[in-house]
Amino acid sequence: MKGKALSGATLAFGEVGLKALERSWVTSQQIESARKAISHATKRVGKVWIRIFPDKSYTKKAAGSRMGGGKGDVVGYVAVVKPGRILFEITGVTKDIARRALWLAGRKLPIETKLVEK
């Protein structure tokens, strides 16, 4: 996961966006939690774009299982996020509401983020 984000590093759809400053795996549950925070803060007004998609599966072996026996079962899916990647974008609401909503969404994610505007 070394390097910076080559694609998805600029605002493409909205007026205000949330940009990643660190690299990490972001799970589908974390993305959904951030989406819910945005929709609650904006009162479902405006348009929200989720610019990342959890398309990488990760596995885990059962607790207490012995070594060997192959790979564990798929537990969930993650999105690989590199620094500079735009995670969410918002338009159709005031700048203050958009900033507050994206700040709340950033609190739900395991990485450091910052707000960017057009």
N, C-alpha and C positions, 0 to 999 in steps of 0.2 A: 504494500500500500504506500510505497514511498512516492514522493513527488507531489505536485499540486494538481488540482483538478484542471484538465485540459478542456473539457466541455462542461456546459452548464455553469459557467462562472460569472455570467452577466445576467442582468434582469432582462427577460424576454417578453413577459406578459403583463406583469403588474407594475405598480408604482413604487411599492415598498416591499423589500425582501429580507429574508433571514439567511445570512451567509455563515458557513462553517469556518472556524479558525483552526480546528484540530482534525486529525484523522481518527476514524473509529468505525466500528460496525454499529449501525442504528437498526434496532429490531422493528418488526412490523407493529408490535404493541406500543413502542415509543412513538412511532410516527402517528399512530391512531390517537394516542393521548394528546400529542401536540395539535393534531387536527381538531379534536374536540375542544381544546382550550381556545383555539382561534375562533371556531364557530360560536362558542359561548360568549367570548369577548366582543364579537362583532354583531351579536344578536342575529346571526345568519343573514346579514345584509352584505352586499358586495360579492366579489368573486375571489375564490382562493385557488391557487395552483399548488399542487404538491409535486415538486420537481425531482423527488427521489422515489425509487421503487425497490422494495425488498425482493430481489430475484436470486439471492444466494442462500442456499440452504445450509444449516449447520446441524451437527449431530451431537449426541451425548449418550454415553453408556449408562445403564441403570446403576443406581447406587448399590454398592455391595457386590457387584459382579466382579469376577476374577479377571486377571489379565488374559489377553488373547481372545479368541472367539470372534474376531472380525470387528467391523465398524459398528457403532451404535446406531440407533434409530434417529430419523430426522425429527428434531425438536421444534424448529421454527425457521424463519427466514429473516435475513438481514439485508440492508442496503449498505454497500461500501461507500463511505464518505471520505473525501480528501479535502484538505484545506482549500478554501476558495469556492467551494460548491454552493450554489444557491439551493436551499432546502424548501422554502415556501415563498410564495408571492401573493400579495393582496392588492386589489384595486376596488374602487366603488365605495369606499368609506373615507372618512376624514383621516388626515395624516396622524392625528393624535390617537384615534381608535386603532388604526393599523399598527402604529408603533407599540401600543400597549398589548395588542393581541399577539404580535410576533414576539414581544418580550416574554409573555406568559408561555408561549410555545417553546421558546428557547430554554425555559426552566425545566421543561419536561424531557429534554434531550441530554444524553450523557457527554456532550461536547461543549466547548466554548463557542459561542456564536456572537455575531454582531448584526445590527440593522444596516441595510443599505437602501438608498433612495435614488430615483432617476434624477 
